[in-house]
């Protein structure tokens, strides 16, 4: 039996690596497709497979966002900073930074589980009453920090257009949420960046051979802890997502980016570490949320709840161990594959790479969501170009999630 569980653990890690490298292949989709195997794997074996897959995907899905500009919901906020590091020749550092932050996020999350068992159920009940005020404060903060009247107008326009687009798309019943979000995020955050890079005068960007992270180990741990706490908040506050919590961290960090390029580069790395660990913590607490709050927070946790009904402590301890082992293996795979992407990136014409990435993203959207997905991506690409053309922050495009959340809690969604 132990050997079977180890094999399922390795199979889950492999499936998560594949799901991370191919944006159109999500762990939620694989989990649903694998349901017929429940009778073969058994409940515990199936849970091990799903948990290993969800954990390892969190590492590898940063590689498309670094090198191809193809974001998923958990990596969309890190897309521009990590893509910029690619242009600066620091892709190896971006790979190692996201890998370590993910690893630290998993380790810290497991360490915080005993405390979470006590505090999370209490905090969950209290948080539900303040969701809507928090969202309104967040929106006002995002828009007003542009300061100049013209930019505030464009920020508001971008926010509400993307919000209307998100509300419309998320109410489409003929597509799954994964298909919609892939199409939506590819347009809002991926295609625009890739299209603009086609106009770059520099043909390629040589990549540095070293992977030294330009922040201290203490700072990396500290920002990973912040991201881990953010992952818990995602589980506590209904309607919030990693990207929405990440917005707050990004904007708070941006308020300090006024002291020159060196400080800005330093805080960019801090922010990447926060977002990477936030996604890792969210993946863990979305599964444990079934036990802590009786509320599944992801497709994988929904499947686990359907399989087990209630999860006992022995199963949770097993899954925590699976997460640690999967994280260690996925980190090694992330570094191995990421460094080879970096070696390739330094030899390829940037315009050809960007054009190839555009074709790749179009193919993924088409294979996942069909022609309707391409239509959503085309419209969202136009919206996604607004920030670049008007000089406002691209985070205003996150209205695509914030507006539907606000409408839902107002009883209008």
KENU-61028 format. One record per residue (C-alpha): chain; z, x, y. Coordinates in Angstrom, 2 decimals, m for minus. Layout:
{rec "A",{Z,X,Y}},
...
# end
This chain:
{rec "A",{0.00,0.00,0.00}},
{rec "A",{0.87,2.84,2.39}},
{rec "A",{m2.52,4.47,1.82}},
{rec "A",{m4.23,1.16,2.56}},
{rec "A",{m2.33,0.82,5.84}},
{rec "A",{m3.25,4.39,6.82}},
{rec "A",{m6.92,3.62,6.11}},
{rec "A",{m6.73,0.47,8.24}},
{rec "A",{m5.07,2.49,11.00}},
{rec "A",{m7.93,4.99,10.97}},
{rec "A",{m10.49,2.18,10.82}},
{rec "A",{m8.87,0.54,13.85}},
{rec "A",{m8.95,3.82,15.79}},
{rec "A",{m12.66,4.24,14.99}},
{rec "A",{m13.41,0.66,16.04}},
{rec "A",{m11.49,1.18,19.30}},
{rec "A",{m13.45,4.36,20.05}},
{rec "A",{m16.72,2.48,19.54}},
{rec "A",{m15.52,m0.42,21.71}},
{rec "A",{m14.46,2.00,24.45}},
{rec "A",{m17.77,3.87,24.55}},
{rec "A",{m19.91,0.70,24.58}},
{rec "A",{m18.84,m1.61,27.46}},
{rec "A",{m20.48,m4.64,25.86}},
{rec "A",{m18.45,m4.18,22.67}},
{rec "A",{m14.90,m5.36,23.41}},
{rec "A",{m11.90,m5.30,21.11}},
{rec "A",{m11.46,m9.05,21.58}},
{rec "A",{m14.97,m9.63,20.21}},
{rec "A",{m14.39,m7.26,17.30}},
{rec "A",{m11.07,m8.95,16.56}},
{rec "A",{m12.72,m12.36,16.31}},
{rec "A",{m15.57,m10.99,14.19}},
{rec "A",{m13.04,m9.32,11.88}},
{rec "A",{m11.05,m12.52,11.24}},
{rec "A",{m12.83,m13.17,7.90}},
{rec "A",{m11.32,m9.87,6.72}},
{rec "A",{m7.78,m11.18,7.21}},
{rec "A",{m7.65,m12.21,3.56}},
{rec "A",{m8.75,m8.72,2.50}},
{rec "A",{m6.51,m6.71,4.84}},
{rec "A",{m3.48,m9.00,4.62}},
{rec "A",{m1.50,m10.05,7.74}},
{rec "A",{0.31,m6.73,8.29}},
{rec "A",{m2.79,m4.65,7.57}},
{rec "A",{m4.82,m6.82,9.92}},
{rec "A",{m2.18,m6.40,12.66}},
{rec "A",{m2.25,m2.61,12.19}},
{rec "A",{m6.05,m2.62,12.48}},
{rec "A",{m6.03,m4.74,15.67}},
{rec "A",{m3.23,m2.76,17.34}},
{rec "A",{m4.83,0.62,16.59}},
{rec "A",{m8.15,m0.67,17.92}},
{rec "A",{m6.66,m2.05,21.16}},
{rec "A",{m4.70,1.17,21.79}},
{rec "A",{m7.58,3.58,21.21}},
{rec "A",{m10.04,1.56,23.27}},
{rec "A",{m7.80,2.03,26.30}},
{rec "A",{m8.54,5.77,26.20}},
{rec "A",{m12.27,5.83,25.51}},
{rec "A",{m13.30,3.09,27.94}},
{rec "A",{m12.78,5.56,30.81}},
{rec "A",{m15.73,7.68,29.67}},
{rec "A",{m18.41,5.09,30.61}},
{rec "A",{m16.69,4.53,33.96}},
{rec "A",{m16.65,8.28,34.71}},
{rec "A",{m20.16,9.18,33.58}},
{rec "A",{m22.16,5.95,33.56}},
{rec "A",{m20.60,3.73,36.20}},
{rec "A",{m20.11,0.95,33.63}},
{rec "A",{m16.68,m0.60,34.28}},
{rec "A",{m14.46,m2.89,32.28}},
{rec "A",{m11.65,m4.97,33.78}},
{rec "A",{m9.04,m2.33,32.97}},
{rec "A",{m11.04,0.60,34.44}},
{rec "A",{m12.83,m1.01,37.37}},
{rec "A",{m10.44,0.32,40.04}},
{rec "A",{m10.71,3.89,38.76}},
{rec "A",{m14.52,3.74,38.75}},
{rec "A",{m15.15,5.08,42.24}},
{rec "A",{m12.45,7.83,42.21}},
{rec "A",{m13.46,9.14,38.77}},
{rec "A",{m17.17,8.83,39.56}},
{rec "A",{m16.54,10.79,42.76}},
{rec "A",{m14.85,13.51,40.71}},
{rec "A",{m18.04,13.68,38.63}},
{rec "A",{m20.04,14.28,41.82}},
{rec "A",{m17.51,16.95,42.84}},
{rec "A",{m18.03,18.74,39.52}},
{rec "A",{m14.57,17.79,38.26}},
{rec "A",{m15.51,15.49,35.39}},
{rec "A",{m13.51,17.53,32.86}},
{rec "A",{m10.43,17.12,35.03}},
{rec "A",{m11.12,13.37,35.27}},
{rec "A",{m11.35,13.16,31.48}},
{rec "A",{m8.12,15.07,30.92}},
{rec "A",{m6.29,13.22,33.70}},
{rec "A",{m7.18,9.76,32.39}},
{rec "A",{m6.41,10.84,28.82}},
{rec "A",{m2.96,12.24,29.63}},
{rec "A",{m2.03,9.29,31.86}},
{rec "A",{m3.02,6.89,29.09}},
{rec "A",{m0.96,8.86,26.58}},
{rec "A",{2.05,8.96,28.90}},
{rec "A",{1.65,5.23,29.55}},
{rec "A",{1.87,4.45,25.83}},
{rec "A",{4.85,6.78,25.27}},
{rec "A",{6.76,5.44,28.29}},
{rec "A",{6.03,1.84,27.30}},
{rec "A",{7.42,2.37,23.79}},
{rec "A",{10.49,4.10,25.26}},
{rec "A",{11.08,1.14,27.60}},
{rec "A",{10.84,m1.50,24.86}},
{rec "A",{14.62,m1.74,24.20}},
{rec "A",{15.21,m2.46,27.91}},
{rec "A",{12.27,m4.85,27.99}},
{rec "A",{13.80,m6.92,25.18}},
{rec "A",{16.75,m7.66,27.48}},
{rec "A",{15.17,m7.97,30.92}},
{rec "A",{11.64,m9.30,30.40}},
{rec "A",{12.54,m12.83,29.15}},
{rec "A",{14.83,m13.33,32.17}},
{rec "A",{12.37,m11.88,34.68}},
{rec "A",{9.48,m13.89,33.22}},
{rec "A",{11.10,m17.22,34.05}},
{rec "A",{11.91,m16.10,37.61}},
{rec "A",{8.45,m14.66,38.28}},
{rec "A",{6.56,m17.90,37.67}},
{rec "A",{8.00,m19.45,40.86}},
{rec "A",{6.70,m16.72,43.18}},
{rec "A",{3.18,m16.17,41.88}},
{rec "A",{1.32,m18.08,44.59}},
{rec "A",{3.20,m16.55,47.57}},
{rec "A",{2.63,m13.10,46.09}},
{rec "A",{m1.10,m13.73,45.81}},
{rec "A",{m1.33,m14.93,49.43}},
{rec "A",{0.59,m11.89,50.64}},
{rec "A",{m1.70,m9.63,48.62}},
{rec "A",{m4.86,m11.19,50.06}},
{rec "A",{m3.57,m10.96,53.64}},
{rec "A",{m2.54,m7.35,53.09}},
{rec "A",{m5.93,m6.40,51.65}},
{rec "A",{m7.91,m7.93,54.49}},
{rec "A",{m5.75,m7.10,57.52}},
{rec "A",{m5.46,m3.41,56.66}},
{rec "A",{m9.11,m3.03,57.72}},
{rec "A",{m7.63,m3.35,61.28}},
{rec "A",{m10.88,m3.61,63.28}},
{rec "A",{m12.02,m7.20,63.95}},
{rec "A",{m15.56,m6.59,62.68}},
{rec "A",{m14.33,m5.04,59.45}},
{rec "A",{m11.77,m7.81,58.96}},
{rec "A",{m14.61,m10.31,59.24}},
{rec "A",{m16.74,m8.46,56.68}},
{rec "A",{m13.74,m7.97,54.40}},
{rec "A",{m13.01,m11.71,54.52}},
{rec "A",{m16.66,m12.50,53.88}},
{rec "A",{m16.82,m10.15,50.90}},
{rec "A",{m13.55,m11.47,49.50}},
{rec "A",{m14.46,m15.14,49.67}},
{rec "A",{m18.05,m14.70,48.50}},
{rec "A",{m16.89,m12.68,45.50}},
{rec "A",{m14.10,m15.22,44.99}},
{rec "A",{m16.53,m18.11,44.93}},
{rec "A",{m18.78,m16.15,42.58}},
{rec "A",{m15.83,m15.40,40.27}},
{rec "A",{m14.62,m19.01,40.31}},
{rec "A",{m18.11,m20.27,39.50}},
{rec "A",{m18.68,m17.78,36.69}},
{rec "A",{m15.26,m18.19,35.08}},
{rec "A",{m15.86,m21.94,34.85}},
{rec "A",{m19.00,m21.42,32.77}},
{rec "A",{m18.22,m22.89,29.35}},
{rec "A",{m21.24,m21.56,27.49}},
{rec "A",{m20.09,m17.91,27.75}},
{rec "A",{m16.90,m16.14,26.71}},
{rec "A",{m14.67,m14.55,29.34}},
{rec "A",{m15.59,m11.09,28.02}},
{rec "A",{m19.31,m11.79,28.50}},
{rec "A",{m18.71,m13.13,32.00}},
{rec "A",{m16.47,m10.26,33.10}},
{rec "A",{m18.85,m7.63,31.74}},
{rec "A",{m21.74,m9.16,33.71}},
{rec "A",{m19.63,m9.74,36.82}},
{rec "A",{m17.96,m6.32,36.99}},
{rec "A",{m21.17,m4.48,36.10}},
{rec "A",{m22.75,m5.98,39.21}},
{rec "A",{m19.82,m5.88,41.61}},
{rec "A",{m18.62,m2.36,40.80}},
{rec "A",{m21.18,m0.60,38.61}},
{rec "A",{m24.78,m1.30,39.55}},
{rec "A",{m24.28,m0.90,43.30}},
{rec "A",{m22.76,2.56,42.84}},
{rec "A",{m25.55,3.62,40.51}},
{rec "A",{m28.27,2.27,42.81}},
{rec "A",{m26.83,4.12,45.80}},
{rec "A",{m26.65,7.35,43.79}},
{rec "A",{m30.43,7.10,43.29}},
{rec "A",{m30.81,7.82,47.01}},
{rec "A",{m28.80,11.04,46.77}},
{rec "A",{m30.70,14.13,47.90}},
{rec "A",{m28.87,16.37,45.45}},
{rec "A",{m30.57,16.28,42.06}},
{rec "A",{m27.61,17.31,39.91}},
{rec "A",{m23.96,18.24,40.17}},
{rec "A",{m22.79,21.34,38.34}},
{rec "A",{m19.54,20.69,36.47}},
{rec "A",{m16.64,23.12,36.57}},
{rec "A",{m15.77,24.69,33.23}},
{rec "A",{m12.00,24.28,33.67}},
{rec "A",{m10.02,21.07,33.28}},
{rec "A",{m6.96,21.97,35.35}},
{rec "A",{m5.35,18.85,36.81}},
{rec "A",{m4.75,19.25,40.54}},
{rec "A",{m1.40,17.49,40.55}},
{rec "A",{1.88,18.73,39.10}},
{rec "A",{3.13,17.62,35.68}},
{rec "A",{6.08,15.96,37.45}},
{rec "A",{3.74,13.97,39.69}},
{rec "A",{1.63,12.96,36.68}},
{rec "A",{4.71,11.70,34.83}},
{rec "A",{5.99,9.90,37.93}},
{rec "A",{2.70,8.09,38.57}},
{rec "A",{2.38,7.26,34.89}},
{rec "A",{5.82,5.65,35.12}},
{rec "A",{4.68,3.61,38.14}},
{rec "A",{1.64,2.48,36.16}},
{rec "A",{3.82,1.58,33.17}},
{rec "A",{6.02,m0.60,35.38}},
{rec "A",{2.83,m2.17,36.74}},
{rec "A",{1.79,m2.99,33.18}},
{rec "A",{5.06,m4.85,32.70}},
{rec "A",{4.47,m6.79,35.95}},
{rec "A",{1.07,m7.89,34.62}},
{rec "A",{2.85,m9.50,31.70}},
{rec "A",{5.56,m11.05,33.84}},
{rec "A",{3.44,m12.69,36.52}},
{rec "A",{1.06,m15.36,35.19}},
{rec "A",{m2.45,m15.04,36.52}},
{rec "A",{m2.13,m11.37,37.41}},
{rec "A",{m4.34,m8.74,35.80}},
{rec "A",{m4.30,m4.91,35.68}},
{rec "A",{m6.94,m4.82,38.41}},
{rec "A",{m4.93,m7.09,40.71}},
{rec "A",{m1.74,m5.06,40.29}},
{rec "A",{m3.82,m1.91,40.68}},
{rec "A",{m5.05,m3.20,44.04}},
{rec "A",{m1.50,m3.08,45.41}},
{rec "A",{m1.03,0.50,44.22}},
{rec "A",{m4.40,1.52,45.62}},
{rec "A",{m3.78,0.01,49.03}},
{rec "A",{m0.24,1.39,49.29}},
{rec "A",{m1.61,4.82,48.38}},
{rec "A",{m4.47,4.40,50.86}},
{rec "A",{m2.00,3.83,53.70}},
{rec "A",{m0.92,7.46,53.27}},
{rec "A",{m4.43,8.95,53.10}},
{rec "A",{m4.46,9.88,56.77}},
{rec "A",{m3.43,13.54,56.61}},
{rec "A",{m6.69,15.26,55.71}},
{rec "A",{m8.96,15.80,52.76}},
{rec "A",{m6.50,17.84,50.70}},
{rec "A",{m3.91,15.07,50.73}},
{rec "A",{m6.58,12.47,50.02}},
{rec "A",{m7.81,14.39,46.98}},
{rec "A",{m4.21,14.72,45.77}},
{rec "A",{m3.52,10.98,46.15}},
{rec "A",{m6.83,10.10,44.50}},
{rec "A",{m5.60,11.84,41.36}},
{rec "A",{m2.24,10.13,41.63}},
{rec "A",{m3.98,6.78,41.83}},
{rec "A",{m6.20,7.51,38.80}},
{rec "A",{m3.08,8.43,36.79}},
{rec "A",{m1.39,5.18,37.86}},
{rec "A",{m4.36,2.99,36.91}},
{rec "A",{m4.86,4.72,33.56}},
{rec "A",{m1.21,4.35,32.52}},
{rec "A",{m1.16,0.78,33.86}},
{rec "A",{m3.97,m0.21,31.50}},
{rec "A",{m2.18,1.44,28.57}},
{rec "A",{1.09,m0.35,29.33}},
{rec "A",{m0.70,m3.67,29.78}},
{rec "A",{m2.35,m3.31,26.35}},
{rec "A",{1.05,m2.67,24.74}},
{rec "A",{3.03,m5.38,26.54}},
{rec "A",{0.26,m7.94,26.04}},
{rec "A",{0.91,m7.64,22.30}},
{rec "A",{4.69,m7.51,22.57}},
{rec "A",{4.58,m10.41,25.03}},
{rec "A",{4.15,m12.73,22.05}},
{rec "A",{7.72,m11.84,21.04}},
{rec "A",{9.25,m11.24,24.49}},
{rec "A",{7.84,m14.28,26.30}},
{rec "A",{6.18,m16.40,23.65}},
{rec "A",{3.03,m15.95,25.70}},
{rec "A",{0.01,m13.97,24.41}},
{rec "A",{m1.61,m11.98,27.22}},
{rec "A",{m4.87,m10.85,25.58}},
{rec "A",{m7.39,m11.87,22.97}},
{rec "A",{m5.79,m9.54,20.43}},
{rec "A",{m2.32,m11.00,21.04}},
{rec "A",{m3.70,m14.53,20.66}},
{rec "A",{m5.08,m13.59,17.26}},
{rec "A",{m1.76,m12.02,16.24}},
{rec "A",{0.12,m15.12,17.32}},
{rec "A",{m2.24,m17.31,15.27}},
{rec "A",{m1.76,m15.06,12.23}},
{rec "A",{2.03,m14.65,12.37}},
{rec "A",{3.29,m17.49,14.54}},
{rec "A",{6.47,m15.58,15.40}},
{rec "A",{6.70,m11.79,15.17}},
{rec "A",{9.90,m10.23,13.82}},
{rec "A",{11.49,m6.96,14.89}},
{rec "A",{10.36,m5.05,11.80}},
{rec "A",{6.72,m5.89,12.53}},
{rec "A",{7.17,m4.89,16.19}},
{rec "A",{8.66,m1.55,15.15}},
{rec "A",{5.68,m0.97,12.85}},
{rec "A",{3.20,m1.80,15.61}},
{rec "A",{5.01,0.48,18.07}},
{rec "A",{4.58,3.33,15.60}},
{rec "A",{0.92,2.41,15.16}},
{rec "A",{0.46,2.59,18.93}},
{rec "A",{1.96,6.07,19.15}},
{rec "A",{m0.16,7.44,16.29}},
{rec "A",{m3.31,5.74,17.62}},
{rec "A",{m2.65,7.07,21.13}},
{rec "A",{m2.36,10.64,19.88}},
{rec "A",{m5.59,10.37,17.87}},
{rec "A",{m7.46,8.55,20.64}},
{rec "A",{m6.40,11.19,23.18}},
{rec "A",{m7.96,13.91,21.04}},
{rec "A",{m11.15,11.85,20.64}},
{rec "A",{m11.22,11.12,24.38}},
{rec "A",{m11.03,14.82,25.25}},
{rec "A",{m13.56,15.85,22.58}},
{rec "A",{m16.18,13.27,23.57}},
{rec "A",{m15.49,13.45,27.30}},
{rec "A",{m16.00,17.22,27.48}},
{rec "A",{m19.34,16.88,25.73}},
{rec "A",{m20.40,14.24,28.24}},
{rec "A",{m19.37,16.67,31.00}},
{rec "A",{m21.49,19.44,29.50}},
{rec "A",{m24.45,17.07,29.37}},
{rec "A",{m23.89,15.82,32.93}},
{rec "A",{m24.22,19.31,34.41}},
{rec "A",{m27.68,19.74,32.89}},
{rec "A",{m29.26,16.40,33.73}},
{rec "A",{m30.88,15.35,36.98}},
{rec "A",{m28.46,12.95,38.69}},
{rec "A",{m31.22,10.51,39.55}},
{rec "A",{m32.39,10.46,35.95}},
{rec "A",{m28.80,10.08,34.77}},
{rec "A",{m28.23,7.20,37.21}},
{rec "A",{m31.49,5.55,36.22}},
{rec "A",{m30.61,5.94,32.55}},
{rec "A",{m27.14,4.53,33.23}},
{rec "A",{m28.69,1.53,35.01}},
{rec "A",{m30.90,0.84,32.01}},
{rec "A",{m27.90,1.28,29.71}},
{rec "A",{m25.78,m1.22,31.66}},
{rec "A",{m28.66,m3.72,31.79}},
{rec "A",{m29.10,m3.36,28.03}},
{rec "A",{m25.39,m3.86,27.36}},
{rec "A",{m25.24,m6.96,29.54}},
{rec "A",{m28.38,m8.40,27.94}},
{rec "A",{m27.18,m7.73,24.39}},
{rec "A",{m23.76,m9.18,25.14}},
{rec "A",{m24.55,m12.08,27.49}},
{rec "A",{m28.33,m12.59,27.40}},
{rec "A",{m30.54,m13.56,30.31}},
{rec "A",{m27.79,m15.63,31.93}},
{rec "A",{m25.59,m12.53,31.95}},
{rec "A",{m28.35,m10.58,33.68}},
{rec "A",{m28.58,m13.32,36.31}},
{rec "A",{m24.83,m13.08,36.97}},
{rec "A",{m25.11,m9.30,37.20}},
{rec "A",{m28.04,m9.52,39.65}},
{rec "A",{m26.17,m11.87,41.98}},
{rec "A",{m22.94,m9.90,41.75}},
{rec "A",{m24.83,m6.66,42.49}},
{rec "A",{m25.93,m8.11,45.84}},
{rec "A",{m22.32,m9.02,46.61}},
{rec "A",{m21.16,m5.60,45.43}},
{rec "A",{m23.45,m3.87,47.93}},
{rec "A",{m21.76,m5.59,50.89}},
{rec "A",{m18.81,m3.14,51.13}},
{rec "A",{m21.13,m0.10,51.04}},
{rec "A",{m23.36,m1.58,53.76}},
{rec "A",{m20.51,m2.75,56.03}},
{rec "A",{m18.00,0.06,55.53}},
{rec "A",{m15.13,m2.01,54.10}},
{rec "A",{m13.15,m1.34,50.95}},
{rec "A",{m14.79,m2.28,47.67}},
{rec "A",{m11.47,m3.71,46.47}},
{rec "A",{m12.27,m6.90,48.40}},
{rec "A",{m14.69,m7.69,45.60}},
{rec "A",{m11.60,m8.29,43.46}},
{rec "A",{m11.60,m11.71,45.09}},
{rec "A",{m13.59,m12.61,41.98}},
{rec "A",{m10.24,m12.70,40.13}},
{rec "A",{m7.76,m13.35,42.93}},
{rec "A",{m9.41,m16.53,44.25}},
{rec "A",{m9.61,m18.23,40.81}},
{rec "A",{m5.94,m17.27,40.21}},
{rec "A",{m4.89,m18.76,43.55}},
{rec "A",{m6.84,m21.95,42.94}},
{rec "A",{m5.29,m22.28,39.49}},
{rec "A",{m1.73,m22.07,40.79}},
{rec "A",{m2.59,m24.48,43.61}},
{rec "A",{m3.70,m26.96,40.96}},
{rec "A",{m7.33,m26.77,42.07}},
{rec "A",{m8.74,m24.41,39.45}},
# end
